[in-house]
């Protein structure tokens, strides 16, 4: 199997697992994400070495609302689905701050805080 086939099959597997209702299936999507974005020369990088695309990840950056939360943080806080720039603002008021992030920005994005960590 060549790297492009592996990439496409990994994306299909990831899509299947992230919409699953079985907790095990969803948890196993973590390994696929790691293979795509974090392990050594990532699968995304291997495939993109041929295409040389400027890959960006749409997400919400830190909003004014979040900055207020950071000033006096609660014991527990989680961004949940508000990382998605397509999340309807009515569901998550004050969290909309769309950006096209680099992989490093995506992986560095704070999504949860618990007891100061």
Secondary structure, DSSP 8 states (H G I E B T S, - for coil): --HHHHHHHHHHHHHHHHT-SSHHHHHTHHHHHHHHHTSSS-HHHHHHHHH-----EEEE---HHHHHHHHT--SEEE-GGGGSTTS-TTTSTT---EEEE-HHHHHH---EEETT-
